[in-house]
Every structure is written in structure tokens, then in C-alpha cells.
Amino acid sequence: MNNNEFIAATAIILFVAFCLGWFANWLVHRMSRVTQADIGELDKMAQALHDAEELRDQAITYVEQRESELANHIAQTEAELNAAMEGLRDARREADELRAHIEKANQPS
């Protein structure tokens, strides 16, 4: 094999390798190409995700607002309960004092 034959064989081998690489690249791009239908579906999924996130944020806001309202209502109810219990204690003490006073007044001296 002389020098010219070696150069020609190397050139042919390199050309075949280039052609195989180009064909493999074309085949990979052809197989992994994104179609318009896929892009449309991705857009729909992105919009659905966005809507779901907005709905979640609204739900969280509603829950936090409702929790705050219920906490305020509980605080008011506890304050009313404490006031009622204090009033009941005062009424019982006053009733006991009146009973004691009536018993003392009704005792024969």
C-alpha cells in the first residue's frame, strides 16, 4: 500500500464515519423532535398547573382568613364565658350571703 492509496483509504473511512455521524444525528433529532401537538399539550398542562396553583393560593387565603375569624370568635366566646362565670360566682356568693343573713334573722334569739 503506497502513500496515495493510504490517503484515499483514510479519506474514504473518514467520509463514511462523517456520513454515519450525520445520519445518527439526523435520526436522533427526528426521533426526539417535539411536535406542535406536544407543545399544545404542554401549554394546556402549564395553564392547568397555573390554575391549580391559583386555586390553591385562594384556598390557603380562605383557610387563613377563616382560621383568624374562628380564633377571634373563640376569644370572644371565652371572654363571654369568663364574664358569665364571674357573674355566676358573684351571684352565688350574694345568694349565700343572703341565706346566711336570712338564717341569722330567723334564728330565735
Residue pairs with C-beta under 8 A, 6 or more apart in sequence:
1 9
